[in-house]
């Protein structure tokens, strides 16, 4: 389950980078830092994961559901995840779409409380 959560959180964070078509090289250090802190990923592992998410299709809804199931009763971890997502959003240009995504994710993460 830890591997699924790691992949889902990474996909969620990388999603903002992908939808805004941000510079991967510029965003990679922050992404790698977050993945390293939360999942003990090496910089190389996290960067390879980011590049894979950027270049391959994924089902964001599936990943949100995995996170939601894993953290259903853990409000503090959900808030921490939203804080990290916000940090990624603020790391570069901010678009209205970013906050539409943020609000949708927030609503979906707290729907089981």
LUMTINU-798899 format. One line per 10 residues: number of its first residue (from 0); their letters; for each residue x, y, z of N, C-alpha, C, O. Coordinates in steps of 0.2 Angstrom, whole numbers. Layout:
NUM) A) X:Y:Z:X:Y:Z:X:Y:Z:X:Y:Z  ...
//
This chain:
0) XXXXXXXXXX) 4:-6:0:0:0:0:4:6:0:3:11:-3  10:6:4:15:12:4:17:14:-3:17:20:-5  18:9:-8:20:10:-14:15:14:-18:16:18:-22  8:12:-17:3:15:-21:2:22:-18:1:26:-23  2:23:-12:2:30:-9:7:34:-12:6:40:-14  13:32:-12:19:36:-15:18:38:-22:19:43:-24  15:33:-26:14:34:-33:8:39:-34:9:44:-38  3:38:-30:-3:43:-30:-1:50:-28:-3:55:-31  3:51:-23:5:57:-20:9:60:-26:8:66:-27  14:57:-28:19:59:-33:15:62:-39:16:67:-42
10) XXXXXXXXXX) 10:58:-41:6:59:-47:2:66:-46:2:70:-51  -1:66:-40:-5:72:-39:-1:78:-39:-3:83:-42  5:78:-36:10:84:-36:12:85:-43:13:91:-45  14:80:-47:16:81:-54:11:84:-58:13:87:-63  5:82:-57:-1:84:-61:-1:92:-62:-2:94:-68  1:96:-57:1:103:-57:6:105:-62:5:110:-66  12:102:-62:18:103:-66:16:102:-73:17:106:-78  12:96:-74:11:94:-81:5:99:-84:6:101:-90  0:100:-80:-6:104:-83:-4:111:-85:-6:114:-90  1:114:-81:4:121:-82:9:121:-87:12:126:-89
20) XXXXXXXXXX) 11:115:-90:17:114:-94:23:118:-91:27:122:-95  25:117:-85:30:120:-82:37:117:-84:37:111:-86  42:120:-83:49:118:-84:51:113:-79:51:114:-73  51:106:-82:53:101:-77:59:102:-74:60:100:-68  64:104:-77:71:105:-74:70:110:-68:74:110:-63  66:115:-69:65:120:-63:61:118:-58:62:119:-52  56:114:-59:52:111:-54:54:105:-51:52:103:-45  59:101:-54:61:95:-51:64:95:-44:63:91:-40  68:100:-42:71:101:-36:66:101:-30:66:97:-25  60:105:-31:55:105:-26:51:98:-26:50:95:-20
30) XXXXXXXXXX) 50:95:-31:46:89:-32:51:84:-28:48:80:-24  57:83:-30:62:79:-27:62:79:-19:63:75:-16  62:86:-17:63:87:-10:57:84:-6:57:81:-1  51:86:-9:45:83:-6:44:76:-6:43:73:-1  46:73:-11:46:65:-12:51:62:-7:50:57:-4  57:65:-7:62:63:-2:60:63:5:61:59:9  57:69:7:55:70:14:49:65:16:50:62:21  45:64:12:39:60:13:40:52:12:36:48:15  44:51:7:44:44:5:51:41:4:52:36:1  56:45:7:63:43:6:65:41:-1:69:37:-1
40) XXXXXXXXXX) 63:45:-6:65:44:-13:72:47:-14:73:53:-11  76:44:-17:82:48:-19:80:53:-24:75:53:-27  85:58:-25:83:63:-30:82:60:-37:78:62:-41  87:55:-39:86:52:-45:80:48:-46:77:49:-52  78:45:-41:71:41:-42:65:46:-42:61:44:-47  65:51:-39:60:56:-39:60:59:-46:54:60:-48  65:61:-48:65:65:-55:63:60:-60:60:62:-65  65:54:-60:63:49:-65:56:48:-65:52:47:-70  53:48:-59:46:47:-58:42:53:-61:37:52:-64  45:59:-59:42:65:-62:41:65:-69:36:67:-73
50) XXXXXXXXXX) 47:63:-73:47:63:-80:42:58:-83:39:59:-88  42:52:-79:37:47:-82:30:50:-81:26:49:-86  28:53:-76:21:56:-75:20:61:-80:14:61:-83  25:65:-82:24:70:-87:23:68:-94:19:70:-98  26:62:-95:26:59:-102:21:54:-103:20:52:-109  18:51:-98:14:45:-99:7:47:-96:6:51:-92  2:44:-99:-5:45:-97:-6:42:-90:-3:37:-88  -11:45:-86:-13:43:-79:-20:45:-78:-23:49:-81  -23:41:-73:-30:43:-71:-29:46:-64:-29:43:-59  -30:53:-65:-29:57:-58:-35:55:-53:-34:55:-47
60) XXXXXXXXXX) -41:54:-56:-46:52:-51:-44:45:-47:-46:45:-42  -41:41:-51:-39:34:-47:-34:36:-42:-35:33:-36  -29:40:-43:-24:42:-38:-27:46:-32:-25:45:-27  -32:50:-34:-35:54:-28:-39:49:-24:-39:49:-18  -42:44:-27:-46:39:-23:-42:35:-19:-43:33:-13  -36:33:-21:-31:29:-17:-29:33:-11:-29:30:-6  -27:39:-12:-25:44:-7:-31:44:-2:-30:44:4  -37:46:-4:-43:47:0:-44:40:4:-45:41:10  -43:35:1:-45:28:5:-39:27:10:-41:25:16  -33:29:9:-28:28:13:-28:33:19:-26:31:25
70) XXXXXXXXXX) -30:39:18:-30:44:23:-37:46:25:-37:52:28  -42:42:24:-48:44:26:-49:47:33:-53:52:34  -46:44:38:-47:46:44:-41:51:47:-41:52:53  -37:52:43:-31:56:44:-31:63:42:-28:65:37  -34:67:45:-35:74:43:-29:78:42:-27:82:38  -24:77:47:-18:80:47:-14:79:41:-11:83:38  -13:72:39:-10:71:33:-13:73:27:-9:75:22  -19:74:27:-23:77:21:-21:84:20:-20:87:15  -21:88:26:-19:95:26:-12:96:24:-10:100:20  -8:91:26:-1:92:24:0:91:17:4:94:13
80) XXXXXXXXXX) -4:86:14:-4:85:7:-6:91:3:-3:93:-2  -11:94:5:-14:100:2:-9:106:3:-8:110:-2  -5:106:8:0:111:9:6:110:4:8:115:1  8:104:3:13:102:-2:10:104:-9:14:107:-13  4:102:-11:1:104:-17:1:112:-18:3:114:-24  -1:115:-13:0:123:-13:7:125:-14:8:130:-18  11:122:-11:19:124:-12:21:123:-19:24:127:-22  19:118:-23:20:117:-30:17:122:-34:20:124:-39  11:123:-32:7:128:-36:11:135:-36:11:139:-41  13:137:-30:16:144:-29:23:144:-31:26:149:-32
90) XXXXXXXXXX) 26:138:-33:33:138:-35:34:141:-42:40:143:-44  29:143:-46:29:146:-52:23:149:-54:19:151:-49  22:151:-60:16:155:-62:10:151:-59:9:145:-59  5:155:-57:-1:153:-54:-7:154:-59:-8:160:-61  -11:149:-60:-16:150:-65:-23:149:-61:-23:145:-56  -28:151:-64:-35:150:-61:-36:142:-61:-39:139:-57  -34:139:-66:-35:131:-67:-31:128:-61:-34:123:-58  -25:131:-59:-22:128:-53:-27:127:-47:-27:122:-43  -30:133:-46:-34:133:-40:-41:129:-41:-44:127:-36  -43:129:-47:-49:124:-48:-47:117:-46:-51:114:-43
100) XXXXXXXXXX) -41:115:-48:-39:108:-47:-38:108:-39:-40:103:-36  -35:112:-36:-34:112:-29:-40:112:-25:-41:107:-21  -45:116:-27:-51:115:-23:-55:109:-25:-58:106:-20  -55:106:-31:-58:100:-32:-54:94:-28:-58:90:-25  -48:94:-28:-44:89:-24:-46:90:-16:-47:85:-13  -46:96:-14:-48:97:-7:-55:94:-5:-56:91:0  -59:96:-9:-66:93:-8:-66:86:-8:-70:83:-4  -63:83:-13:-63:75:-14:-59:72:-8:-61:67:-6  -54:75:-5:-50:72:0:-54:72:7:-53:68:11  -58:77:8:-62:78:14:-69:75:13:-73:76:18
110) XXX) -71:72:8:-78:69:7:-79:63:12:-85:62:13  -74:60:15:-76:54:19:-76:56:26:-76:51:30  -75:62:28:-75:64:35:-82:64:38:-83:66:44
//
